[in-house]
Each structure stands twice: as C-alpha cells, then as structure tokens.
C-alpha cells in the first residue's frame, strides 16, 4: 500500500498540470493581495481581520486540489494508462485508496504552500507600507488550518468524482458548472449551507462563518460524509469498470 501511495504521489508531482496550476495560484495571490494591501487604508490594514482577509485568497488552493484529484483519477482513463496501473496493482480497492490518500496529501501540501506564500507576500507589502504585521494572530492561523483541511478534502472528492465520470474534461466542467450555477440556484431555496461548495467554505472559514455557512464542526462532518459517499461510489465504479 505504501508503494502504491508513493507511486500516486509521484504521478501527481510530475504532471505538468500541477506546475501550471501552482503558477496560476501564485499569480492570483499576487494580484489580489497587492490590490488589497495597496488600496486599503492604513487604519484598516492594521486590523488583524483585514490581514486575515488578505491571506484568505490562498483558499483558492481547495479548488485547485479538486481539479488535481479529478486529473489523478479520470486522467488515467483519458490517457489510457488505467490498464497499466491495474496490471501493476490488480487489487482495485487499493488503487482507489492510494489515489484518495495521495490526492488528499497533495491537496493539503498545496494549500499549506499557498498559505505560506500568501502570508510572506502580504507581510512584505504590509511592511513596505509601515503597517504592523498581525499575521500570526489566532484567526489567521486557524484560517491556514481550515484551508489545509479543505484542500485535503477536495483532493479526495476530486478523485472519487473522477472515478465516477472517467472523463477528465467533463468532470472538471461539471464541477465548475455546479459551483457557478448549481449552488446559486440552491441558494434560492435556502438550502445552500449543505451544498458541497458551501460546506467546504465552512471548513475554510474556521469560526468566521456567515449566515449562509454551517459551523466549522458541522461543515467538517458533512464534508467528510461527502468524501465517504463519493469515494465509495468511485471505488465501486472502478471495481466494475472494464478497462481491457
């Protein structure tokens, strides 16, 4: 099992998509943090809550981890490498478990790296404007923890969803459509708090929830239920698939 996990991690870290997605995250963070620190007033920037908001852009790593998870599973079907993977490791449940673990770990590491970069860049810009840095405040550290947990969860969700659809592009399009169209429609009915995107957001916020989000504890539990359900369905789909 350890070898399978290492092999799946190696696949993830050597894919070009990870590099491009990482650069996209960095570029997005630079743009948003620069606008936030450059345009906000000195009085506002001196508040720990404002500095937390600047770092919170790193939460986009949860979406990137979701895409990475989809690529880790559905990409095997897209590039016709799934048969080779199953030839090397014929026990399909172990393959699914290794992919889930690797995507969760990669997502967590990606979120942590994104948060560290956002923290360092925000601290640099704040110091340039002679603003006291409060990025070690409890709220900011809890935010980093929430982003790390959320990215680990979305990475595993992506793997399960990718195993279900088996089409990389289709799976990514469905996810984006759900986030951009599906969840706003659910919000009309007032049930958005239990929608996957909002549940993940409640994990990210770690105590700074708005009225449309669950508490951190409930959000974490519901998101883990989503992972178990989607991962189980994905593993069953892999077991029943004909890849010959």
Secondary structure as GFF3:
##gff-version 3
##sequence-region A 1 244
A	DSSP	alpha_helix	2	14	.	.	.	ID=ss1
A	DSSP	alpha_helix	16	39	.	.	.	ID=ss2
A	DSSP	alpha_helix	42	45	.	.	.	ID=ss3
A	DSSP	alpha_helix	48	55	.	.	.	ID=ss4
A	DSSP	three_ten_helix	56	59	.	.	.	ID=ss5
A	DSSP	alpha_helix	60	78	.	.	.	ID=ss6
A	DSSP	alpha_helix	82	88	.	.	.	ID=ss7
A	DSSP	alpha_helix	92	128	.	.	.	ID=ss8
A	DSSP	alpha_helix	138	165	.	.	.	ID=ss9
A	DSSP	alpha_helix	168	177	.	.	.	ID=ss10
A	DSSP	pi_helix	178	182	.	.	.	ID=ss11
A	DSSP	alpha_helix	183	188	.	.	.	ID=ss12
A	DSSP	three_ten_helix	192	194	.	.	.	ID=ss13
A	DSSP	alpha_helix	196	205	.	.	.	ID=ss14
A	DSSP	alpha_helix	216	240	.	.	.	ID=ss15
###
